[in-house]
């Protein structure tokens, strides 16, 4: 899990503490690669279940659509780039989400 100074109890928190969400850990050595694909133009309704902190240039979102889950990656630079994973049943994608946040896959 990403470390977040704002969430850690203690006296050395800068004031006012900014709110931070989840931070994805940097990829570990030997991490597995996720195949990131161009977003499909499916017309189904996408609900974002979880997302990582907005303070990073790259945001990951765990999305649900049509009974399946996928992860969307938004890279904000000069140009915004959006990529998505394949769609999987909830249990498998939730597992991938946790592994992504811990840096096991990237
Ligand atoms: Zn943050």
Boltz pocket constraint, residues with backbone or C-beta under 6 A from the ligand:
constraints:
  - pocket:
      binder: B
      contacts: [[A, 19], [A, 20], [A, 21], [A, 22], [A, 23], [A, 53], [A, 54], [A, 55], [A, 56]]
      max_distance: 6.0
